[in-house]
């Protein structure tokens, strides 16, 4: 599932900053119930990120490899690579990948749940 040893700090911080911009901005401009607005915003962002993370997890598990190979083969006049050589290259590229979207989506939902349970 999520291999935490492949997580790198820089991409994690970039994902955190980009995805928290809207909830923080939305909470800052809210006139009342700032914490409720923040919890609602990170719930929505978290759900969207979980959907994206599930699609990315399918990609990481190789569910789209055959279609990727067929698209690549269709562009080339002569196939220079067999399917198994293509799979070897694709798996080598994905070896150190981490699903930041799924991880942060679950983290945001847990945070929203905790915020709403403790403070709202």
N, C-alpha and C positions, 0 to 999 in steps of 0.2 A: 504494500500500500504506500505509505509515506516513509521513505528512507531518510531519517533526519540527519544522517552523516553526510549526505550530499548537499545539505543546505549551506548556502554561502551568505555572508552577512550583507554584502553590497546589494545584490538583487532583492533580498528581503527588505532592506531599508527603502529601496526605490519603490517596491510594491506597496509598502506601508504608507509612504508619503503620498503617492499618487491616489491610492484608494481612500485615504482618510481626508483628503482635501475637501470633498463635497460634504461629508457629515459634519466636519468641524465648522466649515463655512456656514452651513445650514443652521447649525446650533447657535452660532454667533449672531446671526441676523434674526433669529426667532425672538419675539417679544416676550413670550411666556413659555413655560415648560421646556426650557433648553435641554435638559437631560432626556426628556421624553422624545424630543425631536431628534437628538443625537442617537438614541437607541433605535428609533424607527429607521433612521437613515443607514446606520450600520447593519441593521437587519436586512434591508433591501440590497445594499451593496454585498453583504455576505451571501445572500441567496443567488445573486447574479454570478458571483465568483465561484460558488459551488457548482453551478451549471457549467461554467467555463472550465472548471477544474475536472469535472467528470468527462467532458469532451477531450480535454488534454490527457487525462488518464487513459482513455481509449486509444489515443494516438500513441502514448508511451508503451502500451501493451501490444501494439502492432496490429490493431484492428483495421487500420486503413492502409496497410502496406501493399496489398495487392493492387488497390486502385492507384496508389502512388507509382507503383512500378508500371502499370499499364499506361498511365498518363505520360510518364517519362519515355516509355517505349514508343508511344504514338507520336511524340514530337520528333524523335530521332528517325532518320531514314533507315538505318540498320541498327538493330539492338547490339550494343557493344558489351552488354553485361547480362549475365544470366540472372534469373530471379533469386537464386541462392546467394550469388555474389552481391546483389543489391540488398538482400536482407542482412548480410554480414556487415555491409557498410552502414546501413541504417541503425542496426543494433549497437554498433561501435559508437555512433554519434550520440545515441540516447543513454549510454551507460551511466553517465554522471548527472543525469537530469533530475530535477526536483520539481514537484508540482506545487508551486507557490500559491496559485489560485485556490486550489482545494484547501491547503493548509490555512491560509488567511481567511477564507470563507468560513471554515469551521471555527476558527478563532474569533471572528467577528460575531458569529451567531452565539457562541458561548458568552462573549462579552455582553452582548445585548440581553441575553437571558439573565445573566448575573446582575446587570444594571437594573433591569426591570424588577427582578425579584428583591433586590436589596433596597432600592431607593424610590421606586415609583409605586 
